[in-house]
Amino acid sequence: MKIIIVGIGKVGSTLVQQLSKEDHDVTIIDTDPNVVNDIVASYDVLGVVGNGANFDTQLRAEVNKAELFIAVTSSDELNILSCLVAQRMKKIKTVARVRDPDYSKQIDFLTNELDINFIINPEYEAAEAITKIIKYPSTLKVDSFSNRKVELVELKMPANSEWIGKQLSSLPKKDRDKILICTVERNKEIIIPRGNYTFAADDKLYVILDKNNMERTFKFLSVQKGKVRNCMIVGGGKITFYLVKNLLDLGIKVKVIESSPERCAELSEIYPDILVICADGSDQALLLEEGLETVDAIVSLTGMDEENIIISMFANSLHVDKVITKINRHQFIDIFEKVGIESIISPKFLTSNQILRYVRNLQVNDEAEVKTLHKIANNRVEAVEFIVNDDEELINISLKDLKLKSNLLVATIIRDGKVIIPTGDDQIYINDTVIIFSYENTITSLHDILL
């Protein structure tokens, strides 16, 4: 597919990396020649220097020959205008990153009246992801499928769990029928667990389950933590704007620390029920004075990764029960694991994964539709949700009789609203929703699971 990407910042560069890996014909547009040259030198893409909303710039980028136009600059207005210009050049699918809350209230207008096909808001997506972790503090991360009927939770196996040293096959059948451990990450190694997998301390488990079995599963695996009743947020940007509303809706007491007096005044006016402290959130003495040792959770949302890391490390040293850290540079991942920072939110990856799902939906034929896509285990494993239409090589055949690719797992079948953790005797039917886990395979359609 020929794809144009306007704006090569954090999200744009991540998209280039992912889309070029999947052999798309990518052309980038950016006003900074150094950025364009660096990306062109690193990936098999074409580059154009210029304003993405300019007709001549789009003509040089051959937007008239493209199938998808993605605008992810730092300016909402430029992204919207770029999409409108592209549509006048050719009837083309368009994606725009729109971050301002005022515009986010007009999603229907942007999609229905301006014909922008897909609107993505990184800050809103990040706030939603953080909210799930705070709602379920036993998890490191929560991803949802099938309108939240099914949850994929990331858990860390505690050293005091009764299951340490025991095999997966030793789990009681009543529990194995309700949950599925789809992937395990151990010392950077990815394991698709079978019955002989043996639990070990500090293993990261990726467990898929019916949302109604969440708390029972946490208790069963000895990872249960207490409910979050009060939360400290450091940084008062757009993510905080969305996050505060979510936390208040959950009945959680919120304190925000922000250095900008103007932003503090805005947040206080919008949310009179929260406490806003105008101060430097990286000041450890201030954090102690504001009760960091007594909060149930802290979320570091400043604009600097290094600052967020330091705040989270300090919170960990005080044994704050839930520490959530926003980052953009994933080269810090190894450092996080060494210092015990576990719940990590990356808006650029949340955004790029949403757009990647949309791209794959444009690719698929009539056999299936990509409904949801999540990347886990540091983006090395994909979890993809499909709606099954018709494929005689897949439907009405027992899973054990299907010739599936290696490093792949049919994790869940949702049928008539019922969540099924499948065995080898289960079959896939038309209109089922199916969740596939894949390591070292790119699954763009359901048929791709077959050899």
Stockholm file with secondary structure:
# STOCKHOLM 1.0

chainA/1-451         MKIIIVGIGKVGSTLVQQLSKEDHDVTIIDTDPNVVNDIVASYDVLGVVGNGANFDTQLRAEVNKAELFIAVTSSDELNILSCLVAQRMKKIKTVARVRDPDYSKQIDFLTNELDINFIINPEYEAAEAITKIIKYPSTLKVDSFSNRKVELVELKMPANSEWIGKQLSSLPKKDRDKILICTVERNKEIIIPRGNYTFAADDKLYVILDKNNMERTFKFLSVQKGKVRNCMIVGGGKITFYLVKNLLDLGIKVKVIESSPERCAELSEIYPDILVICADGSDQALLLEEGLETVDAIVSLTGMDEENIIISMFANSLHVDKVITKINRHQFIDIFEKVGIESIISPKFLTSNQILRYVRNLQVNDEAEVKTLHKIANNRVEAVEFIVNDDEELINISLKDLKLKSNLLVATIIRDGKVIIPTGDDQIYINDTVIIFSYENTITSLHDILL
#=GR chainA/1-451 SS CEEEEECCSHHHHHHHHHHHHTTCEEEEEESCHHHHHHHHHHSSCEEEESCTTCHHHHHHTTGGGCSEEEECCSCHHHHHHHHHHHHHHSCCEEEEECCCHHHHTTHHIIIIISCCCEEECHHHHHHHHHHHHHHSTTCSEEEEEGGGTEEEEEEECCTTCTTTTCBGGGSCHHHHTTEEEEEEEETTEEECCCTTCBCCTTCEEEEEEEGGGHHHHHHHTTCCCCCCCEEEEECCSHHHHHHHHHHHHTTCEEEEEESCHHHHHHHHHHCTTSEEEESCTTCHHHHHHTTGGGCSEEEECCSCHHHHHHHHHHHHHTTCSEEEEECSCGGGHHHHHHHTCCEEECHHHHHHHHHHHHHHHHHCCTTEEEEEEEEETTTTEEEEEEEECCCTTTBTSBGGGSCBCSSEEEEEEEETTEEECCCTTCBBCTTCEEEEEEESCCCSSGGGGBC
#=GC SS_cons         CEEEEECCSHHHHHHHHHHHHTTCEEEEEESCHHHHHHHHHHSSCEEEESCTTCHHHHHHTTGGGCSEEEECCSCHHHHHHHHHHHHHHSCCEEEEECCCHHHHTTHHIIIIISCCCEEECHHHHHHHHHHHHHHSTTCSEEEEEGGGTEEEEEEECCTTCTTTTCBGGGSCHHHHTTEEEEEEEETTEEECCCTTCBCCTTCEEEEEEEGGGHHHHHHHTTCCCCCCCEEEEECCSHHHHHHHHHHHHTTCEEEEEESCHHHHHHHHHHCTTSEEEESCTTCHHHHHHTTGGGCSEEEECCSCHHHHHHHHHHHHHTTCSEEEEECSCGGGHHHHHHHTCCEEECHHHHHHHHHHHHHHHHHCCTTEEEEEEEEETTTTEEEEEEEECCCTTTBTSBGGGSCBCSSEEEEEEEETTEEECCCTTCBBCTTCEEEEEEESCCCSSGGGGBC
//
